[in-house]
Amino acid sequence: MNKKRKILTVVGARPQFIKSAIVSEALKKYEEDFFLEEIVVNTGQHYDKDMSDIFYNELKIKKPNYNLKIGPNNIYNQLSIIVGKLGDIVTKESPDVVLVYGDTTSTLAAAIVSSILDIPLVHIESGERIYRRKNVPEETNRIITDHISTIALTSTKRAVSYLIREGFSPPRIKFVGDPMYDLFIKYSNNDKKSEFIQSFKYKQGTFHLATIHRVQNTNSKELLKSILDALDSSDIPVILPLHPRVSKLVKELGYFPKNNLKIIKPLSYIDFTYILRLCNKVFTDSGGVTREAFFARKPCIIPMENSWWSEVVESGWALEVGTDNDKITNALNSFIPKNDYPEGLFGNGDSSKKIAKALFDFICKPNKDGAWHRHGYFQQLPKSSSTNFTFSEYERTLKILTDEGYSFEKFPDAQAMLDSGKRFVLMRHDIDLSLEKALMIAEIESKSGVTSTFFIMLRNDFYNIFSKKGTEIINNIVTLGHQIGLHFDCSAYPQNFTNKELSQACLDECKAINGWFNINIEIISYHRPGKVVMSGDHSISHPLHHTYMPLYTSKISYKSDSRGEWKYGHPLESQAFKNRKPLHILTHPIWWNKQPIAPYQNLQKFIDDSNHSKEHYLSENNTVYRVGEFSEKD
């Protein structure tokens, strides 16, 4: 008999019960057809029956196989208890994957257990960020869980971008949408009338709906009272189903509304959704309720300065007011969305099916290890190796060549030097990526009394020779006594170009550079040369010479540091050097650094540095981007 594939789902709070209801339903197809079993563990983090049992009964959620019943406690005790109990269960069940939702203590505990026991973790609702930690344990929980997760399933495309910026690889991330939206759609036309619904007296648009539970809004009794007072001063009634923990705080305060605030017990999902559709506006610090308000097309007021689901705020359908009493009251009385309702922010209502398929596809993979590097799996990464592409090694090479009587010559003088029988080097630098690195090489050479030829690209995606910075660097290289050549990219032109057309394109690029820098280019090199270039055919650059002509590669020993290694051996170890024959040495400045660094890591650093430079440039030219480290200094 085949062994059942197991998904161990961990839930413990209202939002997780709601999401798991629709996801478990979608998993039933795979349970029946593909010998898959979902094992559900309820930690009991939300221990109140109004925050847990009611959802199981109402939404027909699969009954938990295990209930830890951890009950009320401080967070660190809850965490330690869940880790201990859940660890025993995971060890016993040996699931193929652990599935968690959101950002609760239960989620963090499950993530820790999965990591310790080496069980792949799948996190639903990954990637949401507000970039604050103080008094926001949810942010910490979510970040830790995300970075432990083998697969991160996001509710929004914005979350995908956050994870990519944090170094997640694309294979680890999948945008699936929000399963809460699936459930909302499912119960949109619910015709069951509970006792609460039958007794509810308020009509469409005659009241506001509120929830509050975040630590940052409830850890101070004074702040909590201020928020409650603001709700109480609303022009129309505000219905507040109160979280059990917050209810205890309100009782300790001895708080009783005097005006329009109506405090009631927590509601079931269907009851809550019913009054959500009837209300005028929603006031909440809950990320889940913020989305539910959006699903119901209700204006939402958020008592936070920056909240999750920023897309809703940006759409104009939610307003962040912080905890200022007047701002809360004014928003309750006057806030109206200015924009049309944007569709599809949280998927199209088929998120649960996408989640179920992503889970099944992952479980069926023979290798369940994650793609932990931003570029993929461990096996795909280059192995570490030593390198000596350092500035000190470059200086040493120049000194040895000079000490051995080599002169450094221009390409147009090569034939005359060959005829003279003297020792010489054609030192050439193809600048593919970094003008800054090229200038460093130019300065090292100048210090060593050496001149060389730097080949610059007119059509380049990484630098701009006509920009202020680019122009300054090229002029500095010329001032140091070096020559400039054209580094021509054939791929920037139609592939069916004739040799004559390529030659003309080369001349056109040379003319543009000559005019801008007041120089005279006499030699051309080619970026990523193809067969025609490597054949040495002179017609592709006529009347100018190019560096792959036989004169420069056959009659003169040619050595290149392509891909960050000496392609044909180190120039100083070549037979040509041993015989003190002429050398043609090609370097790419990008490979050379103060300290040894492998080619792949070197390119990653180049990308990181380039991106930071772009951000700095953007901040200088756009005030919108002047935030954080790029903000204006006094």
Summary of the structure (lengths in Angstrom):
residues: 634
radius of gyration: 33.4
end to end distance: 72.6
largest distance: 107.1
contacts: 2027
relative contact order: 0.07
helix: 47%
strand: 15%
